[in-house]
Amino acid sequence: MRQTRFETINRLRDVFGRSEETEHVIDWVQDVWETYDLLVKLVGRECAHRIINAMDVCPDPGTPDDLTSYDHINAHANHCLLN
């Protein structure tokens, strides 16, 4: 079962601690969710998902097509947030 947004925010606080920096990140995440919700209303869920997950640069010609649109800087945090 997927986490709710409320659970995700609480998990961010657990993983990164209760700090001003964490609250800024949470604000940005909430802005992304608000933008995503608006895009879903305007262009549909599938297109909104493609827009939000678009890569910021074009891959090299020799690069596989299965690239993800995010960086695994903190694998532990990603694992906790995505499960």
C-alpha positions in Angstrom: 0.0 0.0 0.0 1.3 3.5 -0.9 2.0 6.1 1.8 -0.3 9.0 2.1 1.1 12.5 1.8 0.7 13.0 5.5 2.7 9.9 6.2 5.3 10.9 3.8 5.8 14.3 5.5 6.1 12.5 8.9 8.6 10.1 7.4 10.7 13.0 6.0 10.8 14.5 9.5 11.9 11.1 10.9 14.6 10.6 8.3 16.0 14.1 8.1 15.2 15.3 11.6 13.0 18.2 12.8 14.9 21.2 11.6 14.2 24.4 9.7 15.9 22.9 6.6 13.6 19.9 6.7 10.6 22.1 6.9 11.8 24.0 3.8 12.1 20.7 2.0 8.6 19.7 3.1 7.3 23.1 1.9 8.8 22.4 -1.5 7.4 18.9 -1.6 3.9 20.3 -0.9 4.4 22.8 -3.7 5.2 19.9 -6.0 2.1 18.1 -4.9 0.0 21.2 -5.5 1.5 21.6 -8.9 1.0 18.0 -9.8 -2.7 18.1 -8.7 -3.3 21.1 -10.9 -1.6 19.4 -13.8 -3.8 16.4 -13.4 -6.8 18.6 -13.6 -5.5 20.4 -16.7 -3.9 17.6 -18.7 -4.7 14.3 -17.0 -2.7 12.0 -14.7 -0.6 10.3 -17.3 0.6 13.5 -18.9 1.1 15.2 -15.5 3.2 12.2 -14.4 5.4 12.6 -17.6 5.8 16.3 -17.0 6.8 16.0 -13.3 9.2 13.1 -14.1 10.9 14.6 -17.1 14.6 14.5 -17.2 16.4 17.9 -16.9 19.0 17.0 -19.6 19.0 14.9 -22.8 20.9 11.6 -22.3 24.0 10.8 -24.3 23.3 8.7 -27.4 25.0 5.7 -25.8 23.0 5.9 -22.6 20.3 3.4 -21.8 16.6 4.5 -22.1 15.8 3.4 -18.5 17.3 6.4 -16.8 15.4 7.7 -13.8 14.7 11.4 -13.3 16.1 11.7 -9.8 19.5 11.3 -8.1 20.1 8.6 -5.5 22.1 10.9 -3.2 20.6 9.3 0.0 19.7 5.7 -0.9 18.4 5.1 2.7 16.1 8.1 2.6 14.8 7.1 -0.8 14.2 3.5 0.3 12.3 4.7 3.4 10.2 7.2 1.5 9.3 5.0 -1.4 8.2 1.9 0.6 
